[in-house]
Amino acid sequence: MTLLFDIFEPKLPDATIKYYPNFLSKEVADAYFLELQDTIPWQNDPITLFGKSFPQPRMTSLHGHTIDPYGYSGILMHPKPMNQSLLNIESKIKPYCAKNFTTVLLNLYRTGKDSNGWHADDEPELGTNPVIASVSLGAERYFHLKHKHDKTQRLKFALAHGSLLLMEGTTQHFWKHQIAKTTRSIGPRINLTFRKVLTAH
């Protein structure tokens, strides 16, 4: 299959990053954003960092093909079923990434005050060299990357409405990423991060 979209592949040490800004058309992305915003059962779990718990600065929802839970920062989430929109978006990723995902974690950033701090998607249940496929809908936000060991290696670029970001290879072992707060007046953003959670059985 020939892919007709532009691609940005930054040359970073110890990372494989592929960004497709035009993964979804504006009309399709608009429709998915409105539907997911209104129908996803969003929740706000307390997050534990450095021994203290406080509400996450965003809303989340976990959905999957399996019942295997997924945990991070003291939160253990149990997946809800995949709805048709999530299945459709997942199927659109296939031409770009042949990985068979089990789970999608959705984040709703309500305003510029919502954020996701520095972290790597390196939980044990994701296995070695996990592939993360991230679809962005809604307001454009900046995606920050920094190398865990080489402080000179950093990157920042905007994630557009309807875009797809793939993080592959050793990216999660050597790099952290974040969506920082912003003082700009911006609308809500939904981020869908597809991943494969290894079965606990």
Backbone bond lengths (Angstrom), bond angles and torsions (degrees), N, CA, C in turn:
res aa  C-N    CA-C-N  psi(-1)  N-CA   C-N-CA  omega(-1)  CA-C   N-CA-C  phi
1 M - - - 1.465 - - 1.520 109.19 -
2 T 1.318 117.82 132.14 1.454 122.11 179.19 1.526 109.72 -87.25
3 L 1.324 116.03 126.94 1.454 121.15 179.05 1.526 108.43 -94.26
4 L 1.316 116.39 125.37 1.455 120.56 -172.53 1.522 113.02 -98.46
5 F 1.321 117.59 5.10 1.451 120.26 -173.37 1.525 110.95 -96.38
6 D 1.337 115.23 152.16 1.450 120.77 174.22 1.521 109.42 -65.83
7 I 1.311 115.03 153.24 1.468 120.54 178.68 1.517 109.31 -136.67
8 F 1.334 115.73 140.57 1.457 123.06 174.87 1.523 106.97 -114.98
9 E 1.328 116.68 119.16 1.462 122.38 179.49 1.524 109.31 -123.21
10 P 1.330 118.21 87.23 1.461 119.82 179.49 1.519 111.30 -63.73
11 K 1.310 116.70 138.79 1.464 121.98 179.31 1.518 109.08 -88.15
12 L 1.327 115.15 95.04 1.455 121.78 -177.41 1.520 109.90 -116.79
13 P 1.331 117.64 141.53 1.463 119.00 176.41 1.532 111.06 -66.93
14 D 1.307 116.73 138.73 1.472 122.71 174.20 1.533 113.08 65.03
15 A 1.339 118.31 23.45 1.463 119.99 -178.26 1.518 110.54 -147.55
16 T 1.323 115.02 150.41 1.461 122.04 172.14 1.521 107.20 -126.99
17 I 1.324 116.02 105.81 1.459 123.23 -177.54 1.525 108.86 -118.57
18 K 1.326 116.41 130.81 1.462 121.89 175.64 1.523 107.85 -132.27
19 Y 1.339 115.43 126.54 1.462 120.46 -176.89 1.519 109.65 -124.80
20 Y 1.341 115.46 124.64 1.451 122.86 179.94 1.534 108.22 -113.63
21 P 1.323 118.65 100.06 1.464 120.22 -174.83 1.521 114.23 -68.58
22 N 1.334 117.72 -23.45 1.463 121.48 -175.91 1.526 111.75 -113.85
23 F 1.317 116.16 38.62 1.460 121.45 -179.19 1.533 111.39 -58.60
24 L 1.336 117.18 -44.72 1.456 122.86 177.55 1.528 109.19 -118.74
25 S 1.318 116.78 145.11 1.458 119.43 173.87 1.527 109.06 -68.22
26 K 1.325 116.28 160.35 1.463 120.02 -179.54 1.521 111.26 -59.63
27 E 1.320 117.30 -41.40 1.462 120.57 -177.83 1.530 111.27 -64.14
28 V 1.330 116.69 -43.82 1.468 120.85 179.01 1.521 110.64 -67.23
29 A 1.330 116.97 -44.03 1.467 121.15 179.64 1.524 111.26 -63.24
30 D 1.335 117.06 -40.47 1.470 120.95 177.02 1.526 111.10 -58.20
31 A 1.333 115.67 -45.69 1.470 120.25 -177.39 1.527 111.35 -65.08
32 Y 1.343 116.62 -44.51 1.462 119.61 178.46 1.526 111.12 -62.85
33 F 1.344 116.72 -41.95 1.463 119.68 -178.53 1.527 110.86 -59.58
34 L 1.325 117.31 -49.36 1.461 120.47 -177.19 1.524 111.53 -64.04
35 E 1.327 116.21 -40.79 1.467 119.18 -179.52 1.517 111.78 -66.43
36 L 1.322 117.14 -47.68 1.465 120.31 -177.69 1.520 111.25 -66.90
37 Q 1.314 117.10 -38.68 1.460 119.79 179.02 1.528 111.09 -59.24
38 D 1.335 116.05 -37.67 1.466 120.53 -174.67 1.528 113.99 -89.39
39 T 1.336 118.61 -25.35 1.466 119.93 -170.64 1.526 115.04 -110.58
40 I 1.322 118.06 -20.65 1.467 119.76 -179.56 1.536 109.60 -71.14
41 P 1.339 118.82 135.92 1.468 121.52 178.33 1.530 111.04 -78.65
42 W 1.311 116.30 78.91 1.468 121.48 -176.11 1.522 111.22 -66.19
43 Q 1.324 116.37 145.14 1.461 121.70 177.66 1.524 109.01 -138.45
44 N 1.323 115.13 162.45 1.461 121.18 -178.86 1.526 109.04 -129.58
45 D 1.332 115.93 86.72 1.457 121.51 -178.48 1.526 110.92 -80.25
46 P 1.340 117.28 147.71 1.464 118.99 173.54 1.523 110.67 -71.41
47 I 1.322 116.02 139.70 1.456 122.21 179.79 1.525 108.66 -108.80
48 T 1.335 116.69 143.45 1.459 121.54 -178.87 1.523 109.67 -110.21
49 L 1.315 115.50 119.01 1.460 122.27 176.86 1.518 109.27 -132.58
50 F 1.329 115.23 127.99 1.465 121.45 178.88 1.531 111.28 54.85
51 G 1.329 115.81 37.79 1.452 120.94 175.22 1.516 115.56 82.29
52 K 1.326 118.17 1.73 1.462 121.18 -179.39 1.534 109.56 -118.90
53 S 1.346 115.71 143.94 1.457 121.10 -179.51 1.526 110.39 -110.62
54 F 1.330 115.86 139.13 1.451 121.28 175.96 1.525 108.16 -156.61
55 P 1.333 118.04 160.23 1.471 120.07 -177.69 1.527 111.15 -61.93
56 Q 1.315 116.18 139.20 1.455 119.45 175.33 1.530 109.41 -62.05
57 P 1.317 117.24 142.66 1.474 120.20 178.76 1.525 111.78 -82.19
58 R 1.323 116.52 46.57 1.467 123.76 177.77 1.534 107.14 -177.71
59 M 1.319 116.38 167.42 1.457 122.18 175.33 1.524 108.37 -102.42
60 T 1.337 116.87 151.39 1.458 120.46 -177.35 1.524 111.17 -137.44
61 S 1.329 114.58 164.69 1.464 121.61 172.67 1.524 107.69 -160.32
62 L 1.322 117.33 135.60 1.461 122.71 -179.58 1.520 109.83 -111.50
63 H 1.335 116.16 132.71 1.461 121.82 179.31 1.523 108.81 -135.34
64 G 1.335 116.87 149.86 1.451 118.01 -176.31 1.515 114.26 -160.00
65 H 1.331 114.28 167.91 1.459 122.32 173.96 1.525 110.70 -84.45
66 T 1.329 116.64 -16.00 1.455 121.86 -179.06 1.525 108.90 -121.56
67 I 1.327 115.93 178.72 1.468 120.32 177.74 1.525 111.07 -102.97
68 D 1.320 117.11 8.47 1.465 120.20 -177.99 1.527 110.24 -68.37
69 P 1.343 117.73 128.60 1.461 120.56 -179.06 1.531 111.41 -74.44
70 Y 1.321 114.61 166.11 1.459 121.33 177.45 1.521 107.80 -136.22
71 G 1.330 116.38 132.36 1.452 119.56 -176.11 1.518 113.37 -127.47
72 Y 1.330 115.70 147.70 1.466 122.19 174.49 1.522 108.26 -159.18
73 S 1.329 115.87 143.98 1.477 123.19 174.86 1.524 112.65 49.34
74 G 1.328 116.62 43.21 1.458 120.69 177.15 1.513 114.73 81.23
75 I 1.340 117.82 3.17 1.470 121.86 179.39 1.527 108.62 -106.13
76 L 1.331 116.74 131.44 1.461 121.26 173.65 1.517 107.58 -115.48
77 M 1.336 115.76 113.56 1.458 121.02 -176.76 1.524 110.27 -105.69
78 H 1.326 115.79 139.86 1.458 121.74 176.49 1.528 107.91 -108.55
79 P 1.335 117.14 127.32 1.460 119.38 -172.14 1.514 113.96 -70.72
80 K 1.324 114.32 142.71 1.458 122.36 169.39 1.529 107.56 -90.70
81 P 1.317 118.19 164.78 1.470 119.62 -179.58 1.529 111.99 -62.53
82 M 1.320 115.58 154.32 1.459 122.12 174.45 1.534 108.39 -74.77
83 N 1.331 117.55 128.99 1.461 118.68 173.88 1.531 109.65 -88.23
84 Q 1.323 117.20 176.33 1.460 119.96 -172.82 1.527 112.35 -65.65
85 S 1.313 117.81 -35.69 1.464 120.03 179.08 1.526 111.40 -65.34
86 L 1.321 116.99 -41.32 1.461 120.18 178.27 1.525 110.36 -64.91
87 L 1.331 116.91 -40.01 1.461 120.46 177.22 1.526 111.26 -63.88
88 N 1.326 116.29 -39.33 1.463 119.99 179.93 1.520 111.54 -66.18
89 I 1.332 116.43 -43.76 1.469 120.00 179.06 1.524 109.94 -63.97
90 E 1.326 116.33 -42.20 1.463 120.15 178.42 1.525 111.08 -59.27
91 S 1.311 116.88 -41.54 1.465 120.11 -178.83 1.528 111.25 -66.05
92 K 1.325 117.61 -30.62 1.458 121.40 179.09 1.534 111.93 -71.29
93 I 1.324 117.18 -20.59 1.466 121.46 179.18 1.524 111.09 -77.20
94 K 1.327 117.27 -25.40 1.468 121.66 -172.56 1.532 114.26 -51.85
95 P 1.338 120.54 -42.79 1.467 118.93 179.90 1.527 114.16 -64.48
96 Y 1.329 116.33 -18.76 1.459 121.01 -178.60 1.524 112.75 -98.89
97 C 1.326 115.68 -22.70 1.471 120.79 -174.94 1.531 108.16 -153.65
98 A 1.312 116.55 119.41 1.461 121.02 -175.05 1.527 113.24 -83.73
99 K 1.313 117.35 3.64 1.465 121.41 -177.94 1.532 110.58 -63.41
100 N 1.317 116.30 139.25 1.461 121.02 173.66 1.529 108.72 -91.96
101 F 1.315 116.27 105.18 1.465 120.86 -178.67 1.524 110.30 -83.77
102 T 1.322 115.40 152.92 1.464 121.14 175.83 1.516 112.08 -109.16
103 T 1.337 116.91 -23.69 1.456 121.12 -163.73 1.525 110.43 -145.92
104 V 1.323 115.96 146.97 1.462 120.71 171.76 1.524 108.74 -130.77
105 L 1.332 115.21 127.65 1.458 122.43 174.76 1.518 107.91 -100.91
106 L 1.330 116.65 121.10 1.454 121.54 179.39 1.519 109.97 -101.51
107 N 1.328 115.93 138.27 1.455 122.38 175.41 1.523 108.56 -121.22
108 L 1.322 116.56 134.41 1.456 122.40 174.38 1.523 108.66 -113.21
109 Y 1.336 115.45 113.11 1.462 121.91 175.85 1.528 106.46 -95.41
110 R 1.324 116.42 107.19 1.465 120.63 -171.20 1.527 112.77 -72.83
111 T 1.314 117.08 -39.63 1.461 123.38 178.80 1.525 107.93 -143.43
112 G 1.321 116.25 -178.39 1.459 120.50 176.30 1.512 113.07 -64.82
113 K 1.328 117.80 -15.33 1.458 121.00 178.60 1.524 112.06 -76.95
114 D 1.316 117.27 -20.27 1.464 120.64 176.48 1.527 109.35 -78.18
115 S 1.328 115.87 147.65 1.461 119.77 -173.35 1.523 110.35 -157.52
116 N 1.335 114.79 176.42 1.460 123.03 173.93 1.523 105.94 -142.50
117 G 1.335 117.52 109.69 1.458 122.26 -171.90 1.523 113.44 -68.62
118 W 1.326 114.95 176.49 1.463 121.36 -178.47 1.527 110.93 -55.98
119 H 1.335 115.92 127.30 1.467 120.48 179.30 1.520 109.17 -163.49
120 A 1.312 115.78 166.97 1.463 123.14 169.93 1.517 107.61 -124.36
121 D 1.307 116.57 145.27 1.470 121.19 175.75 1.523 107.79 -86.02
122 D 1.322 114.51 74.50 1.466 120.48 -173.07 1.523 112.49 -125.20
123 E 1.337 117.19 26.08 1.460 119.76 178.16 1.527 110.46 -62.43
124 P 1.335 118.20 146.41 1.467 121.29 -176.46 1.523 114.04 -54.26
125 E 1.342 117.35 -34.64 1.462 119.53 -176.97 1.525 112.72 -71.93
126 L 1.335 118.17 -6.11 1.461 120.77 175.33 1.528 112.20 -90.34
127 G 1.334 117.20 -9.84 1.450 120.70 176.54 1.523 113.29 77.03
128 T 1.341 115.14 -170.42 1.463 122.31 -179.36 1.518 110.50 -82.21
129 N 1.334 115.78 136.64 1.468 121.79 178.38 1.531 112.44 50.56
130 P 1.332 117.76 58.80 1.464 119.65 -179.25 1.529 111.67 -66.71
131 V 1.313 115.09 147.03 1.459 122.07 175.02 1.526 107.69 -100.95
132 I 1.329 116.42 127.06 1.460 122.27 177.85 1.520 107.96 -117.06
133 A 1.327 116.16 124.67 1.463 122.15 176.82 1.521 107.66 -110.95
134 S 1.320 116.32 116.15 1.459 122.16 -172.37 1.523 110.75 -115.54
135 V 1.333 116.23 120.53 1.461 122.33 178.83 1.527 108.42 -108.18
136 S 1.335 116.70 130.79 1.462 122.03 -178.42 1.523 110.61 -108.76
137 L 1.330 115.72 134.24 1.461 122.75 177.23 1.523 108.65 -132.35
138 G 1.309 117.23 139.29 1.460 120.34 177.30 1.514 113.19 97.40
139 A 1.322 115.77 -148.08 1.461 121.91 -174.21 1.530 111.75 -59.98
140 E 1.309 116.10 139.72 1.462 121.72 178.21 1.526 109.89 -70.71
141 R 1.328 116.52 132.35 1.471 121.97 176.55 1.521 109.01 -130.02
142 Y 1.338 115.71 152.83 1.455 120.29 179.12 1.525 110.89 -83.71
143 F 1.316 115.46 137.20 1.460 124.37 178.80 1.526 107.36 -106.17
144 H 1.323 115.92 121.22 1.456 121.95 -177.68 1.528 110.08 -106.05
145 L 1.316 117.11 138.83 1.458 124.01 175.07 1.520 109.29 -127.67
146 K 1.334 116.55 141.39 1.465 120.01 172.24 1.520 109.16 -145.36
147 H 1.331 115.73 141.14 1.464 121.88 179.18 1.530 109.09 -71.68
148 K 1.317 116.62 141.82 1.456 120.99 -177.81 1.526 112.92 -69.55
149 H 1.347 117.30 -26.73 1.468 120.30 -173.29 1.528 113.49 -117.66
150 D 1.318 117.66 -28.61 1.463 121.68 -178.07 1.530 108.72 -108.07
151 K 1.322 116.80 102.45 1.459 121.66 -174.16 1.533 112.69 -66.91
152 T 1.317 117.57 -15.07 1.460 120.02 179.68 1.530 112.11 -79.98
153 Q 1.324 116.73 -14.05 1.463 121.29 -176.51 1.532 110.26 -95.15
154 R 1.319 115.78 103.48 1.467 122.40 178.78 1.523 108.77 -141.82
155 L 1.334 115.32 156.04 1.459 120.31 178.55 1.523 108.74 -152.67
156 K 1.326 115.94 145.03 1.459 121.54 176.28 1.521 108.40 -141.79
157 F 1.324 116.68 130.99 1.465 120.37 173.78 1.524 109.17 -151.79
158 A 1.327 115.34 158.27 1.463 121.37 -175.90 1.521 110.96 -82.29
159 L 1.329 115.81 140.67 1.460 122.20 175.25 1.523 108.05 -100.48
160 A 1.316 115.33 112.06 1.459 121.47 -173.48 1.526 112.06 -80.28
161 H 1.315 114.84 159.07 1.468 123.52 172.98 1.535 109.11 -59.89
162 G 1.336 116.68 121.59 1.460 121.06 -179.78 1.513 114.62 85.66
163 S 1.329 118.09 15.97 1.465 121.18 -178.01 1.524 112.08 -94.69
164 L 1.336 114.68 162.43 1.464 123.00 176.77 1.520 109.18 -125.64
165 L 1.321 116.53 129.76 1.459 123.29 176.14 1.523 108.52 -119.18
166 L 1.334 116.39 126.57 1.462 121.65 175.86 1.521 109.32 -110.48
167 M 1.327 115.79 129.07 1.470 122.17 172.74 1.522 106.80 -115.75
168 E 1.342 116.25 117.92 1.460 121.31 -172.30 1.526 110.42 -131.63
169 G 1.341 115.40 -178.26 1.460 121.09 176.55 1.523 112.26 60.48
170 T 1.327 116.32 -135.83 1.474 121.33 -175.77 1.526 112.62 -92.06
171 T 1.319 117.84 15.16 1.466 121.10 -175.66 1.520 112.47 -51.51
172 Q 1.335 117.53 -48.21 1.470 120.24 -175.07 1.521 112.89 -70.31
173 H 1.333 117.43 -21.11 1.463 120.32 178.55 1.527 111.87 -77.28
174 F 1.337 116.29 -32.79 1.458 120.02 -170.82 1.529 114.64 -114.08
175 W 1.312 117.64 -9.44 1.454 119.97 -175.71 1.521 111.51 -130.19
176 K 1.337 115.50 149.57 1.455 123.07 169.17 1.516 108.62 -113.53
177 H 1.340 116.09 157.50 1.453 120.27 178.68 1.521 110.08 -141.31
178 Q 1.327 115.50 161.89 1.460 120.04 -179.99 1.536 110.40 -155.89
179 I 1.339 114.22 160.26 1.462 123.04 165.20 1.525 104.79 -115.21
180 A 1.326 116.23 107.54 1.459 120.63 -173.00 1.535 111.39 -81.88
181 K 1.331 115.35 158.30 1.461 120.28 172.61 1.528 109.21 -64.52
182 T 1.318 115.75 156.43 1.457 120.39 175.48 1.522 109.27 -140.41
183 T 1.323 116.00 145.55 1.461 120.52 177.55 1.523 111.40 -85.45
184 R 1.337 116.62 -6.93 1.456 119.87 178.00 1.533 110.47 -65.96
185 S 1.300 116.02 146.11 1.462 121.16 176.14 1.524 108.40 -81.80
186 I 1.329 116.42 104.62 1.463 120.64 -176.92 1.522 109.86 -132.54
187 G 1.312 115.33 160.05 1.453 121.55 -179.66 1.518 112.10 -83.07
188 P 1.315 117.53 -176.64 1.470 122.02 -177.81 1.523 112.46 -73.26
189 R 1.314 114.51 156.63 1.465 122.86 178.11 1.512 108.94 -134.66
190 I 1.329 116.92 138.71 1.462 122.87 173.08 1.518 108.32 -114.11
191 N 1.322 115.78 132.18 1.460 122.82 179.09 1.527 108.35 -122.15
192 L 1.333 116.45 127.72 1.459 121.92 177.88 1.524 108.16 -110.93
193 T 1.319 117.49 119.36 1.464 120.82 -179.24 1.526 109.23 -114.21
194 F 1.325 114.93 105.01 1.463 121.48 179.42 1.520 109.48 -83.86
195 R 1.330 116.21 140.49 1.458 122.08 -176.76 1.526 109.85 -154.45
196 K 1.315 116.37 165.63 1.464 120.88 175.57 1.519 108.83 -109.67
197 V 1.328 116.08 114.87 1.462 122.59 178.01 1.525 107.63 -95.55
198 L 1.323 116.01 123.72 1.455 121.26 -178.73 1.521 110.04 -71.56
199 T 1.317 116.71 138.98 1.455 120.94 -177.89 1.515 110.85 -65.34
200 A 1.330 114.31 144.05 1.467 119.99 178.99 1.512 112.03 -88.04
201 H 1.322 117.70 -2.80 1.478 121.44 -175.01 1.529 111.19 -88.44
